[in-house]
């Protein structure tokens, strides 16, 4: 029995199809979702949503964070931004990571504590881009 | 003998005006299609967001009052209002901008009369200019960079950021959005939408199916909610901006269609006057020649 997956960004609906399994990057760790999963709402971190048909990966999408709603029949990923992982660029990721780290250390120095969480997330997302693209690089 | 030249000039100038209005109508029509497509594409996210928000609000309902964030439940007061007015940046769209801005103005007047403190955030140049005339001291700066071709989600997030800041600092208790809802190409309706607090109207009608109440949350509800609410606010703004954009082009198209038709009527009338004058000239010339010949 398949499970339906939707990946939606504010601008558009990216994916709407049936798959056998989905792996989503939950904020507390990756989640493999099979049909009949118990209902759940989770935050996402930057990472890949991976669609499986049987044992085979059919497609990978990179999301920069967001939310996911899981029920027994469907997974809805509300991504902040989403694109095909293959569209990512390793060099861009490296640069982003550097910039994000710099911004973070500067904010730490000045003591802008209110921005730290957001900046740390930027670092995490950039790191994820680097990790995801590392294999292809 | 009336001169023909001014009439001819007049006809030519109306003709070129007609060309411009008819081109603008065509441009507006194609932009309308694009704006509608964009608005439609944003629909799925907003719908699913709402579903999730309902589930969370239901889960939060079990918790003691005061636990819910201000964006959802409000600050518990009703004294300081923020009116967000969304209009177009450009004119030539009939009463489109004025209708929305006037609705915002009336709301501000009403709230002021009730003794509330009102601030105004104007998105869109036309409404800003209109509202600034009356409420210059109450305006909040719009953080959006000018000169955008079309609304982007990033813009909505900037505005939503300002609103969140104000709510967090306790500068506002209630936020109301005024924009033109695109009902059809012929009808754009000025609409008021309550942004903060998001309850009670919209979320109270939660359908209580068993499926909804039994979600697990990871991390805790309040943590998710703290992330989801700003997002939901941005989305509502984004939707209103897109709705407004589509309405704007529809209104512009209708206005330009009317202008083109009026120009056509005017050309017809002027041409008639022109021909009459021309005939009168010829007749009087003939009369002169004939009477000249008779005199000989």
Interface residues (C-beta under 8 A of the other chain):
Chain A: X6 X8 X9 X10 X11 X12 X13 X26 X27 X28 X38 X39 X40 X41 X42 X43 X67 X69 X71 X76 X78 X80
Chain B: X38 X41 X42 X44 X45 X48 X49 X51 X52 X55 X56 X153 X211 X214 X215 X216 X217 X218 X219 X223 X224 X227 X228 X231 X234 X235 X238
